[in-house]
């Protein structure tokens, strides 16, 4: 059988005690890190500090406030609002008035204010709300 022999290569110790057939060749399984070895890493910075302040970004897309129809204005209470804020206010109205179906919470039972916004429908699925409020945002 193979005699136990070890060879040190800086960070790893090569040992041939695990390889019975070829004692002169170290196995990849026998490579072990030395406890005294330290890895040094340099610290890099990805951000740069500029002396000029950047201009404020313009709000775009669903975050941009838009004028709304009179029906939507009666529900949300403001003449101009972003889509995300309108959805938040609509959900607040739904939760405050307990308008979710108790058996299926994904179905909204519309009251008079919601019927005006949701094209006169008595019930609306929660995933349909975003599509139904689109016509109420004016260009």
Secondary structure, DSSP 8 states (H G I E B T S, - for coil): -----EEE-SSEEEE-TT-SS-TTS--GGG-EE-TT--------------SS--------GGGS-EEB-HHHHHHHS-SEE-HHHHHHHHHHHHHHTT-B-SS-TTEEE--HHHHHHTTT-SEEEGGGHHHHHGGGB--
